[in-house]
Amino acid sequence: MQLIGKTAFITGAGRNIGEAVAKLLASEGANVVCVDIDKMTAEKVASDIKKAGGKAIALQVDVSDPNSVKDAISKTIDVFGNLNFVVNNVAISDNKSIFDLEPEEWDKIMRVTLKSQFLVSKYAATAMVANKWTGSFVNISSTSGHRGRNNATAYTTAKAGILNFSRSLAIQLAPHGIRVNSLSPNRIGSPVGKSEINPERGVINLLQRPGEPEEVAKVILFLLSEASSFIVAEDILVDGGSRAG
């Protein structure tokens, strides 16, 4: 068990990639904070972890609100006594062209998908540096952040922003013993913001199949652990080779 005594703060932990990450990190000994706007899904994941012998709490958090995020970081430290890992996973998508996307929709997607990573990273890093806790962050981007799409506008922009936000954050936090990397998945589990998997959802990759949340979770575990101790400021593609063609 690689992460005994360490604490992980995971946004969007109520389903899909976030749920898989929470359960895998808990199985490796981490104290897990399951963060989600949906209280019931976060509590279900935390309950599953505890039934399996792990340690977890569920927090209902509006990750786009500074006070809600600050309170969640404080609760995390109050309960577990430390903070070492952050997985900025939560996102929502627009699936619209610029002709159909309304300004308020643009703002919401930016708040939830991009601003949330800034807020969580800011308040987590502030607490970690003040207490001299070392660790690692993984910010979830997307292959949509590497290329344009005709059916998404705000989402692709937010995910592209995460890539360079992660590099800047890595430069700023490396002197404090905190590594930051990003990860870009493609077509993993259910679509962004949805809980149901569409069996007719097409994939274009070298493996000719959708990815599983657990496959992403294993890479995140690697990036958080000492197994990746010399990897920093990188983006790792977990996309079945979709960008190769």
N, C-alpha and C positions, 0 to 999 in steps of 0.2 A: 504494500500500500504506500504509494508515493507521497501522498499529501496529508498525512496524519498531522493534526494540530494546526493546519492551515485553514483559512476561511475564504470562501469564494462567493462573490456577489454576482448573480446572473439575472439579466433583464430578459423579459419575454420568456420566463421559465415555465409557463403554464402548458406549453405544447411544443410539438415538433422539435427543432434543433435545441431550443432552450431546455425542454424537458429531458432530452437525451443527455445533454451536457450535465445538468444537475444530478441526474442519477449516476452517471459514470464517475463524476468527481467525488460524489458521496461514497461510491464503492471503493474509491482509492483513499478514503479516510478523511476527506475534506469536510469541514463544516460548511453547509450550503445554505445560502440565502436565496430563496425562490421569489423573485420579484416579478409582479405582473399587475396590470390594471384590473384583470379579472381575478377577484379574490378566490373564487371557488376553484379555478384551475390551479392556481398557485398552491392552495391548501391541499389539493389532491396529490400533487407531485411531492410536496413535503411529507405528507402522510405516507405515501408509498416508500419514500426513502427511509422514514423512521421504522416502518414495518419490516424493512429489509436489514435493519440494524444500524442505519446511518444516522447522522445528525443534520437536521434541517429546520428552518423556520420559513414561513410564508409571509410576505409583506405585500400589501396592496399599495402600489406607488404610481403616481402620475409622473412618469420620467421626464416629461416636458416642463415640469414645475420645479423651480429651484428649492423651494421650501420642502416639498414632498421628498425630493432626493436627499437633501441634507438630513432630514428626519430619519430616512431609511438607513443612511450610513451610520448615524448615531445609534440607532437601534441594533444594527449589526454588531457594532463594537461593544455595546452594553451586554448583549447576549453572549457573544463568543470571545470577546476580549482582544480581538485582533482583526486585521483585514490584509489579505495577501494577493487575492486574485480578483480580477474583474472581467466579465464576459459581457460586452455590450452587444446584445443580440436583437433587441426589439426593433421592429420596423413595420411600416404600413406602406402600401403602394397605391398609385393612382390608376395605372393602366389606361391612360388617356393621352390623346395628342394635345398640343398647345391650343388647338381650336376648341376643345371640349373641357379642358382643365380650368376650373374657376380659381381666382386668387386665394380664396379662403381654403380651398383644398391644397393648393401649393403650400400655404403657410402651415397647415396641420401636418403634412407629410414631412416638411423640414423640421418641425418641432419634435415629432416623435422619432423620426429616423436618424436625424443628424444632431440636432440640439441635445437630445437625450444623451448621446455619447459624450458631448462636451460636459454636460452637467455631472453625470456619473463619474467621469474621469477626473474632473476638477475636484469634487468633494472627496472622492476616494483617495486621490493622490495627496491632497492636503493633509488628510488624516494619517496616511501611511508615512509621509515624509516627517511629519511632526513627531511620530512615534518610532521613527527609524525602522519601520517594517518594510522588508523587501518583498518583491514578488513579480507578477507578470499580468499584463492586460492583453486581451484579444478582442479586437473590434471587428464585428462582422460587416463586411462590405458585400459585394456581389459581382458576378460577371457583368451585370448591368452597369456597374460603375466603371467598367473598362471599355464599354462600347455604347453607341447610341441605339435607341429603339424607336420604332415608329408608333408603338403603343404604350409608351410610358415617358413621362417628362420630369416630374418632380422626383420620382423615385430614382431614376438614373442619375440625376444631378446630386441628390443626397448621398447615394452610394459612392459616387466619384469623390465627393468631399471627404468621406470617411477615409479614403486611401491616403490623402495628403495630411488630414488631421492626425492620422496614426503616425505618420513619419515625423511630423513636428512634435507630437507628444513623446515619441521615442527619444528624440534628441534632448528634450527637456527633462525627462525622467531617468534616463540612463545614469547620470551622475549620482542618483539616489538609490541605485540598485533595483530599479523597476524597469523591466523590459516591456516594450510594447510592439505588438505585431498585429496585422490584420489578416483576415481570411475571406476568400471570395468563393462562395458556393454557387451552384447552378442547379435549379430544379430538384431541390431536396424535400422529400416528404410532401406536405400540403403547401399550396400556394401561400405567398406572404399574406398574413392577416386572416387566414382561413384555417379551419380545423379539419375540414374534410379533404381527402385526396381524390382528385378527379382521375379515374382510370383511363380516360381518353386524352389526358394531357400529354402532348407529344414531347419528346426529347430529341435533341440533336447532339450527340457526343460519340466518342470512340467506343464506349462500352455498350451503347444502344439500350440503356435502361435508366430509370430515374435513380438518384442517389437516396440513400437511407440516412435519417438523422444521426444514427449511431456512427456512421462513417465519418461525418463531420465532427462528432463529439470526440472521437479518438484522436483526430488531428489537434483539436483544441486542448485536450489533455496533454499531448506532446508539447505544444507551445507554452503551456503554463508550467510544465514540469522542468526539472533540471536536465532532462534529456535534450532540451533545446537551448541549453545555457549560452550558446554562442550565436543564437539567431535573434536579431533585433531589427526593427524598422523594415521588416519584410512583409509582403503580401503573399499568402499561400493559396494557390488555386486548388479547390476541391470540387472539381466540375466534370469529372469523367472525361476530360480532354476536350470539352466543348469549344474552347478557344483555339485549339490546334488547327481547326479548319475554318 
